[in-house]
Amino acid sequence: MKKGIHPDYAPVVFRDLASGEMFLTRSTVKPEKTVEWTDGNTYPVYDVEISSVSHPFYTGKQRILDSAGRVEKFKSRYKGFGKLG
């Protein structure tokens, strides 16, 4: 590998804003906020909206959408336009 072209990896805490869970990993992001980790050290913290801890796909709490009802609602709303009738 060429030297000087790859970003530096450093320990970073990722905080899931939806659940409050945090996990420590290495990353190239350089956040300005810091947090004290369970080992007593202070690490930069990067806030994420959603992670595997709170994402419906990983938690198994997916919402089932009523797509048939939405299609019927759309058709009734735009019944007089074009070929939707």
Long-range contacts (C-beta under 8 A, 24 or more apart in sequence): 10-44, 11-43, 12-43, 12-44, 12-45, 12-46, 13-37, 13-43, 13-44, 13-45, 13-46, 14-45, 14-46, 14-47, 14-48, 14-51, 15-45, 15-46, 15-47, 15-48, 16-48, 16-50, 16-51, 16-53, 16-54, 17-47, 17-48, 17-49, 17-50, 18-49, 18-50, 18-51, 18-53, 18-54, 19-51, 19-53, 19-54, 21-51, 21-53, 21-54, 23-51
